Amino acid sequence: MVKVITYGTYDLLHQGHINLLRRAKELGDYLIVGVTSDSFDRGRGKLNVRNNVLERVEAVKATGYADEVIIEDYLGQKIDDIQKYDVDIFAIGSDWEGKFDYLNEYCKVVYLSRTEGISSTMLREESQVNYRVGIVGSGRIANRFVPESKVVNGAEVTAVMNPDANKTEAFAQMHGLKAYNDYDQFLQNVDLVYVASPHLTHYDYVKNALLADKHVLCEIPFVLSKEQALELFTLAEERNLVLLEASKTAFCPAFGHIVTLVKSGIIGDVVDVKASLSKQVLPPTRELDSTQAGGAMNEHAPLCLLAIMKLLGLDWHDMNFHSRMENGVDIYTKGVINYPHATASFTLGIGVKTEGNLVVSGTKGYIYVPAPWWLTDFFEVRYEDQTKNKKYFYSYDGEGLRYEIQEWLSMIVNERKICYKLRPQESVAIAEVIEKFKNHDNVTEI
Ligand code: C2G
């Protein structure tokens, strides 16, 4: 029996895929089709795949050509599969000509001519609404957003808004955008709004964008009070709009896997979460300005709180903070949040430097994520018996903003109002902790 194997994503399955599968099957007696997992595709930079792995597997099965469907989940798997399944022929489309010659060592490699004039990319583009994204604010993060948005299909940044005409003009010129100084005019000319303005302006910009029926992605810290956060999420829900907090770590591949590993019990019951983040800054800068809601807490708490909320939930029973203050802002804050059966702490610095790692301790073992944990691309699960330790590696492409942009667009396109990676109630809880600190609730100066 001649066994053939072929691989692909098979997104929006089309005639090109069907022809390829038919020809591959004709090469032998038994066809194995490897369908890429969602995380494998994300890892190799394919961020725009529309169908999830289950839908893609079903589509391949429905062609009737596959005798067996397997999932491709890691680089190098092809060599393993060929040997494991005793494969005679590896077949792939001619767009990969030469790229898989290294498999000749294990079996025969056949490049089958590709069907011209059709591709998943083409189909995605044809059915794609190209949303006009407007950026509010023209600072550091806004600058990073523009190139990151280019790797995600379905949206194009077309406008920038900042009440300061000089800043807007310079930003617009640099990125080829239309500049606005008037928010209402800006809202009339965009479909989606990314709020990356100073902290204290988030609430008004988000609210007005929602009232103008725009989907919103808002930078961290989303807002600085529970009430405002609740109000905005309620408004979004009433108007059937997507509102997402741009907490980039929440959407990056490695962090998501930490959460699912922990929830599946790999380290037993979680007893402690420690997250730290420090970035020293020098004056003059808004981070050190009390009138602009500066301070370590407003600046860095959202990411550390994200880790704590995702891993321990929202049912804490008390919390306290220890801060070193300078000119009205906390240059260092340590916070402790106690849960009925666990405790969590975070250390944040803008005028103090500390190790920025994440440690999740459990009854069976712990997860160690080295600094900078919020840009996670690697972590290790460790046990008393070190032979059981396991390291996990991931990609974290570019500045990482592409993951949140992709999630936001996918929510809009698929009319999904809630994202499990960062739920509204989690954003509300983060705002609540920030508010408690602002209200000097259990804050001790050191
Ligand atoms: N294909 C084709 N004609 C097209 C489009 C695609 O023959 N018009 C073929 C591709 O050459 C490939 C298969 O269909 O053999 C699946 O294509 P994709 O879904 O685009 O998957 P791809 O990214 O090529 O993944 O490990 C994954 C593999 O390396 C290939």
Residues whose N, C-alpha, C, O or C-beta is under 5 A from the ligand:
A	BS01	C2G	Y7 G8 T9 Y10 D11 G16 H17 L20 I92 G93 S94 D95 S113 R114 T115 I118 S119
